Amino acid sequence: MRTFTCVTIDKRYTVPTLSFVQADDEDAARLIVLRDLADNPDHQTVEARIGDDVLFVEVRPRPETKLKGRK
């Protein structure tokens, strides 16, 4: 089991939120992060690290916006 440090950008706050995820590997940690983004609409971006190394960054997809006059 490894501990991943996560930095979450939450649109409700001006500073990022620090949290920790315990998972067997990077793929399992990514699934936890993706679930967090799906479950928390205010969470916009999550960066996962081990020590000083950024392993991955997951970003909430922006909703498609329709331009006026286009279908």
N, CA, C and O atoms as a GROMACS GRO file, in nm:
protein
  284
    1MET      N    1   0.085  -0.118   0.000
    1MET     CA    2   0.000   0.000   0.000
    1MET      C    3   0.090   0.124   0.000
    1MET      O    4   0.185   0.133   0.078
    2ARG      N    5   0.057   0.218  -0.089
    2ARG     CA    6   0.134   0.342  -0.098
    2ARG      C    7   0.044   0.460  -0.060
    2ARG      O    8  -0.078   0.453  -0.074
    3THR      N    9   0.107   0.565  -0.012
    3THR     CA   10   0.032   0.687   0.022
    3THR      C   11   0.063   0.793  -0.082
    3THR      O   12   0.179   0.829  -0.104
    4PHE      N   13  -0.042   0.843  -0.145
    4PHE     CA   14  -0.032   0.946  -0.247
    4PHE      C   15  -0.080   1.078  -0.186
    4PHE      O   16  -0.182   1.082  -0.118
    5THR      N   17  -0.005   1.183  -0.211
    5THR     CA   18  -0.045   1.316  -0.166
    5THR      C   19  -0.127   1.378  -0.279
    5THR      O   20  -0.083   1.380  -0.394
    6CYS      N   21  -0.244   1.429  -0.245
    6CYS     CA   22  -0.332   1.489  -0.345
    6CYS      C   23  -0.356   1.636  -0.313
    6CYS      O   24  -0.381   1.673  -0.198
    7VAL      N   25  -0.348   1.718  -0.416
    7VAL     CA   26  -0.377   1.860  -0.405
    7VAL      C   27  -0.499   1.884  -0.494
    7VAL      O   28  -0.495   1.863  -0.615
    8THR      N   29  -0.608   1.928  -0.431
    8THR     CA   30  -0.735   1.945  -0.501
    8THR      C   31  -0.769   2.093  -0.514
    8THR      O   32  -0.765   2.167  -0.416
    9ILE      N   33  -0.803   2.134  -0.636
    9ILE     CA   34  -0.854   2.268  -0.659
    9ILE      C   35  -1.006   2.260  -0.649
    9ILE      O   36  -1.071   2.190  -0.727
   10ASP      N   37  -1.060   2.331  -0.552
   10ASP     CA   38  -1.204   2.332  -0.525
   10ASP      C   39  -1.253   2.473  -0.550
   10ASP      O   40  -1.199   2.569  -0.494
   11LYS      N   41  -1.354   2.488  -0.634
   11LYS     CA   42  -1.397   2.622  -0.674
   11LYS      C   43  -1.458   2.703  -0.560
   11LYS      O   44  -1.479   2.823  -0.575
   12ARG      N   45  -1.485   2.640  -0.446
   12ARG     CA   46  -1.541   2.713  -0.332
   12ARG      C   47  -1.435   2.784  -0.249
   12ARG      O   48  -1.467   2.873  -0.171
   13TYR      N   49  -1.307   2.745  -0.266
   13TYR     CA   50  -1.202   2.796  -0.180
   13TYR      C   51  -1.092   2.863  -0.262
   13TYR      O   52  -1.073   2.834  -0.380
   14THR      N   53  -1.019   2.953  -0.197
   14THR     CA   54  -0.911   3.025  -0.266
   14THR      C   55  -0.778   2.951  -0.257
   14THR      O   56  -0.684   2.983  -0.330
   15VAL      N   57  -0.768   2.853  -0.168
   15VAL     CA   58  -0.645   2.775  -0.155
   15VAL      C   59  -0.674   2.628  -0.185
   15VAL      O   60  -0.785   2.582  -0.158
   16PRO      N   61  -0.578   2.555  -0.239
   16PRO     CA   62  -0.599   2.413  -0.267
   16PRO      C   63  -0.615   2.333  -0.136
   16PRO      O   64  -0.570   2.375  -0.030
   17THR      N   65  -0.681   2.219  -0.148
   17THR     CA   66  -0.702   2.128  -0.036
   17THR      C   67  -0.600   2.015  -0.044
   17THR      O   68  -0.583   1.954  -0.150
   18LEU      N   69  -0.535   1.987   0.066
   18LEU     CA   70  -0.438   1.878   0.074
   18LEU      C   71  -0.507   1.756   0.133
   18LEU      O   72  -0.575   1.766   0.235
   19SER      N   73  -0.488   1.641   0.068
   19SER     CA   74  -0.542   1.516   0.121
   19SER      C   75  -0.447   1.402   0.086
   19SER      O   76  -0.352   1.419   0.010
   20PHE      N   77  -0.475   1.286   0.144
   20PHE     CA   78  -0.390   1.170   0.120
   20PHE      C   79  -0.478   1.052   0.080
   20PHE      O   80  -0.587   1.033   0.134
   21VAL      N   81  -0.428   0.975  -0.016
   21VAL     CA   82  -0.499   0.858  -0.065
   21VAL      C   83  -0.407   0.738  -0.048
   21VAL      O   84  -0.290   0.742  -0.087
   22GLN      N   85  -0.459   0.633   0.010
   22GLN     CA   86  -0.382   0.509   0.019
   22GLN      C   87  -0.436   0.412  -0.085
   22GLN      O   88  -0.556   0.383  -0.090
   23ALA      N   89  -0.345   0.361  -0.168
   23ALA     CA   90  -0.383   0.270  -0.275
   23ALA      C   91  -0.266   0.177  -0.304
   23ALA      O   92  -0.152   0.206  -0.270
   24ASP      N   93  -0.297   0.066  -0.368
   24ASP     CA   94  -0.193  -0.033  -0.400
   24ASP      C   95  -0.095   0.018  -0.505
   24ASP      O   96   0.024  -0.012  -0.500
   25ASP      N   97  -0.146   0.097  -0.602
   25ASP     CA   98  -0.059   0.144  -0.710
   25ASP      C   99  -0.118   0.271  -0.771
   25ASP      O  100  -0.224   0.319  -0.729
   26GLU      N  101  -0.049   0.324  -0.869
   26GLU     CA  102  -0.091   0.448  -0.933
   26GLU      C  103  -0.227   0.435  -1.000
   26GLU      O  104  -0.307   0.528  -0.995
   27ASP      N  105  -0.254   0.322  -1.064
   27ASP     CA  106  -0.384   0.302  -1.130
   27ASP      C  107  -0.499   0.305  -1.030
   27ASP      O  108  -0.603   0.365  -1.056
   28ALA      N  109  -0.481   0.241  -0.915
   28ALA     CA  110  -0.584   0.241  -0.812
   28ALA      C  111  -0.604   0.382  -0.755
   28ALA      O  112  -0.716   0.422  -0.727
   29ALA      N  113  -0.495   0.456  -0.738
   29ALA     CA  114  -0.505   0.594  -0.689
   29ALA      C  115  -0.579   0.680  -0.791
   29ALA      O  116  -0.660   0.765  -0.753
   30ARG      N  117  -0.552   0.660  -0.919
   30ARG     CA  118  -0.620   0.737  -1.023
   30ARG      C  119  -0.770   0.711  -1.020
   30ARG      O  120  -0.849   0.804  -1.037
   31LEU      N  121  -0.810   0.587  -0.999
   31LEU     CA  122  -0.953   0.556  -0.990
   31LEU      C  123  -1.019   0.627  -0.873
   31LEU      O  124  -1.132   0.676  -0.885
   32ILE      N  125  -0.950   0.634  -0.760
   32ILE     CA  126  -1.002   0.705  -0.643
   32ILE      C  127  -1.017   0.854  -0.674
   32ILE      O  128  -1.117   0.916  -0.638
   33VAL      N  129  -0.918   0.910  -0.740
   33VAL     CA  130  -0.922   1.052  -0.777
   33VAL      C  131  -1.035   1.078  -0.876
   33VAL      O  132  -1.108   1.176  -0.861
   34LEU      N  133  -1.051   0.993  -0.975
   34LEU     CA  134  -1.159   1.011  -1.072
   34LEU      C  135  -1.296   0.999  -1.006
   34LEU      O  136  -1.388   1.072  -1.042
   35ARG      N  137  -1.309   0.909  -0.910
   35ARG     CA  138  -1.434   0.896  -0.835
   35ARG      C  139  -1.461   1.024  -0.755
   35ARG      O  140  -1.575   1.071  -0.748
   36ASP      N  141  -1.355   1.079  -0.696
   36ASP     CA  142  -1.369   1.204  -0.621
   36ASP      C  143  -1.419   1.316  -0.712
   36ASP      O  144  -1.510   1.390  -0.674
   37LEU      N  145  -1.363   1.328  -0.830
   37LEU     CA  146  -1.407   1.431  -0.924
   37LEU      C  147  -1.552   1.409  -0.967
   37LEU      O  148  -1.628   1.505  -0.983
   38ALA      N  149  -1.591   1.284  -0.984
   38ALA     CA  150  -1.729   1.254  -1.025
   38ALA      C  151  -1.827   1.282  -0.912
   38ALA      O  152  -1.940   1.326  -0.937
   39ASP      N  153  -1.786   1.257  -0.789
   39ASP     CA  154  -1.876   1.272  -0.673
   39ASP      C  155  -1.884   1.414  -0.619
   39ASP      O  156  -1.980   1.448  -0.551
   40ASN      N  157  -1.785   1.497  -0.648
   40ASN     CA  158  -1.777   1.632  -0.592
   40ASN      C  159  -1.771   1.735  -0.704
   40ASN      O  160  -1.663   1.764  -0.756
   41PRO      N  161  -1.885   1.791  -0.741
   41PRO     CA  162  -1.887   1.884  -0.854
   41PRO      C  163  -1.804   2.010  -0.832
   41PRO      O  164  -1.769   2.078  -0.929
   42ASP      N  165  -1.772   2.044  -0.708
   42ASP     CA  166  -1.690   2.163  -0.681
   42ASP      C  167  -1.541   2.137  -0.702
   42ASP      O  168  -1.463   2.231  -0.717
   43HIS      N  169  -1.500   2.011  -0.703
   43HIS     CA  170  -1.360   1.977  -0.725
   43HIS      C  171  -1.331   1.986  -0.874
   43HIS      O  172  -1.396   1.921  -0.956
   44GLN      N  173  -1.232   2.070  -0.909
   44GLN     CA  174  -1.203   2.096  -1.050
   44GLN      C  175  -1.080   2.021  -1.100
   44GLN      O  176  -1.079   1.973  -1.214
   45THR      N  177  -0.978   2.010  -1.017
   45THR     CA  178  -0.852   1.947  -1.056
   45THR      C  179  -0.794   1.874  -0.935
   45THR      O  180  -0.801   1.924  -0.823
   46VAL      N  181  -0.736   1.758  -0.959
   46VAL     CA  182  -0.665   1.687  -0.853
   46VAL      C  183  -0.528   1.647  -0.908
   46VAL      O  184  -0.517   1.584  -1.013
   47GLU      N  185  -0.425   1.685  -0.833
   47GLU     CA  186  -0.287   1.650  -0.867
   47GLU      C  187  -0.241   1.546  -0.765
   47GLU      O  188  -0.253   1.568  -0.645
   48ALA      N  189  -0.190   1.433  -0.813
   48ALA     CA  190  -0.142   1.327  -0.723
   48ALA      C  191   0.010   1.321  -0.728
   48ALA      O  192   0.071   1.325  -0.835
   49ARG      N  193   0.070   1.312  -0.611
   49ARG     CA  194   0.216   1.311  -0.598
   49ARG      C  195   0.262   1.199  -0.506
   49ARG      O  196   0.187   1.148  -0.422
   50ILE      N  197   0.387   1.162  -0.527
   50ILE     CA  198   0.462   1.083  -0.430
   50ILE      C  199   0.589   1.163  -0.407
   50ILE      O  200   0.671   1.178  -0.498
   51GLY      N  201   0.604   1.213  -0.287
   51GLY     CA  202   0.718   1.302  -0.259
   51GLY      C  203   0.706   1.426  -0.345
   51GLY      O  204   0.601   1.489  -0.350
   52ASP      N  205   0.814   1.461  -0.412
   52ASP     CA  206   0.816   1.580  -0.498
   52ASP      C  207   0.774   1.550  -0.642
   52ASP      O  208   0.764   1.642  -0.724
   53ASP      N  209   0.748   1.424  -0.673
   53ASP     CA  210   0.715   1.384  -0.810
   53ASP      C  211   0.565   1.388  -0.834
   53ASP      O  212   0.488   1.322  -0.763
   54VAL      N  213   0.523   1.465  -0.935
   54VAL     CA  214   0.382   1.464  -0.977
   54VAL      C  215   0.362   1.341  -1.063
   54VAL      O  216   0.428   1.324  -1.166
   55LEU      N  217   0.269   1.254  -1.021
   55LEU     CA  218   0.244   1.132  -1.097
   55LEU      C  219   0.138   1.152  -1.205
   55LEU      O  220   0.151   1.103  -1.317
   56PHE      N  221   0.035   1.226  -1.169
   56PHE     CA  222  -0.069   1.255  -1.267
   56PHE      C  223  -0.154   1.372  -1.219
   56PHE      O  224  -0.157   1.405  -1.100
   57VAL      N  225  -0.224   1.433  -1.314
   57VAL     CA  226  -0.318   1.540  -1.286
   57VAL      C  227  -0.447   1.506  -1.360
   57VAL      O  228  -0.446   1.481  -1.480
   58GLU      N  229  -0.557   1.505  -1.286
   58GLU     CA  230  -0.688   1.482  -1.348
   58GLU      C  231  -0.769   1.610  -1.339
   58GLU      O  232  -0.776   1.673  -1.233
   59VAL      N  233  -0.830   1.649  -1.450
   59VAL     CA  234  -0.906   1.773  -1.459
   59VAL      C  235  -1.049   1.740  -1.496
   59VAL      O  236  -1.074   1.660  -1.586
   60ARG      N  237  -1.143   1.804  -1.426
   60ARG     CA  238  -1.285   1.787  -1.459
   60ARG      C  239  -1.307   1.843  -1.599
   60ARG      O  240  -1.266   1.955  -1.628
   61PRO      N  241  -1.371   1.766  -1.686
   61PRO     CA  242  -1.399   1.818  -1.820
   61PRO      C  243  -1.495   1.936  -1.812
   61PRO      O  244  -1.589   1.936  -1.733
   62ARG      N  245  -1.470   2.036  -1.894
   62ARG     CA  246  -1.561   2.150  -1.898
   62ARG      C  247  -1.687   2.110  -1.974
   62ARG      O  248  -1.680   2.039  -2.074
   63PRO      N  249  -1.801   2.155  -1.925
   63PRO     CA  250  -1.924   2.125  -2.001
   63PRO      C  251  -1.918   2.195  -2.136
   63PRO      O  252  -1.864   2.305  -2.148
   64GLU      N  253  -1.975   2.132  -2.235
   64GLU     CA  254  -1.978   2.195  -2.367
   64GLU      C  255  -2.067   2.317  -2.362
   64GLU      O  256  -2.178   2.312  -2.308
   65THR      N  257  -2.019   2.424  -2.417
   65THR     CA  258  -2.100   2.547  -2.422
   65THR      C  259  -2.139   2.571  -2.566
   65THR      O  260  -2.058   2.557  -2.658
   66LYS      N  261  -2.264   2.607  -2.585
   66LYS     CA  262  -2.313   2.634  -2.718
   66LYS      C  263  -2.300   2.782  -2.746
   66LYS      O  264  -2.339   2.866  -2.664
   67LEU      N  265  -2.244   2.814  -2.861
   67LEU     CA  266  -2.232   2.953  -2.901
   67LEU      C  267  -2.366   2.998  -2.956
   67LEU      O  268  -2.438   2.922  -3.022
   68LYS      N  269  -2.399   3.122  -2.929
   68LYS     CA  270  -2.526   3.176  -2.976
   68LYS      C  271  -2.534   3.165  -3.127
   68LYS      O  272  -2.440   3.201  -3.198
   69GLY      N  273  -2.645   3.115  -3.176
   69GLY     CA  274  -2.664   3.104  -3.320
   69GLY      C  275  -2.616   2.972  -3.378
   69GLY      O  276  -2.636   2.947  -3.497
   70ARG      N  277  -2.551   2.887  -3.296
   70ARG     CA  278  -2.503   2.757  -3.346
   70ARG      C  279  -2.586   2.646  -3.284
   70ARG      O  280  -2.636   2.658  -3.172
   71LYS      N  281  -2.599   2.539  -3.359
   71LYS     CA  282  -2.675   2.424  -3.309
   71LYS      C  283  -2.582   2.323  -3.251
   71LYS      O  284  -2.627   2.218  -3.203
   0.00000   0.00000   0.00000
